[in-house]
Amino acid sequence: MLHRLCAGFPSPADDYVEESIDLTKLLIRNPPATFLWKVDGNSMRDAGIFHGDLIVVDRSLRPVDGDIVVATVHGERSLKRLRMTGGRPRLMFENSDMPRFDLPEIAEVEIWGVALCNVHWLRPRKQG
């Protein structure tokens, strides 16, 4: 478990796994404060987060500049990059094809949680 994946010639020892894989142990630091969200849309594609991906979000973490966060803006949740400019938070798209996202001065904003990782499907999953 947790072997590094070589993009060159693999080691024969990598075929030996001595324990089962527990994604909960790997992806979740604080289970009571951790949630999985399915991403809808491509506003974060330049950060490697795509439509249909799953993200692991921890509500117990204090967000810092540069984090990808789940933010609630006027009651609607979305995934954005948090940037601090002059002590004021800004929420940014990570898609160069989208227009800049500026928060109005009077916006009601809550940082709901910090995204820790995402699960990206290499092959689209069939529904049903």
C-alpha positions, 0 to 999 in steps of 0.5 A, spaced: 500 500 500 502 507 498 507 505 493 510 510 489 508 509 482 514 509 477 513 512 470 519 509 468 521 501 469 517 498 475 520 495 481 518 487 481 517 488 489 511 493 488 507 487 486 507 485 493 502 488 498 501 486 505 495 490 507 489 492 504 487 499 502 483 503 507 482 510 503 479 513 509 485 512 513 489 515 507 484 521 505 481 523 511 484 526 517 478 528 521 472 524 520 467 528 524 469 534 520 470 531 513 465 531 507 465 528 500 462 533 495 461 531 487 463 537 483 459 540 478 462 544 473 469 546 470 470 552 474 476 549 477 479 545 471 486 549 471 487 546 478 486 539 476 479 539 479 473 537 473 466 536 473 464 529 476 470 529 481 469 527 488 473 532 493 474 531 500 473 537 504 475 538 512 471 543 515 475 543 521 481 547 518 482 554 518 483 556 511 489 560 508 491 564 502 491 559 496 487 554 499 481 551 495 475 552 499 468 550 499 465 557 500 457 559 501 456 566 497 449 569 498 447 562 500 449 558 494 455 553 495 461 553 490 468 551 490 473 557 489 481 558 490 481 563 496 486 569 495 487 574 501 489 581 498 490 587 503 486 583 508 480 582 504 478 575 501 477 574 494 474 567 491 477 565 484 476 561 479 481 556 476 479 556 469 482 561 464 476 561 460 472 564 465 471 571 467 474 574 473 469 572 479 469 579 483 465 579 490 461 585 491 463 589 498 456 587 501 457 579 499 455 574 504 460 569 504 462 564 509 468 559 508 464 552 509 471 548 509 477 546 506 478 542 500 484 537 501 484 532 495 480 530 489 478 523 486 478 524 478 475 519 474 480 517 468 474 513 465 467 516 465 463 512 470 456 509 467 450 511 471 445 506 473 
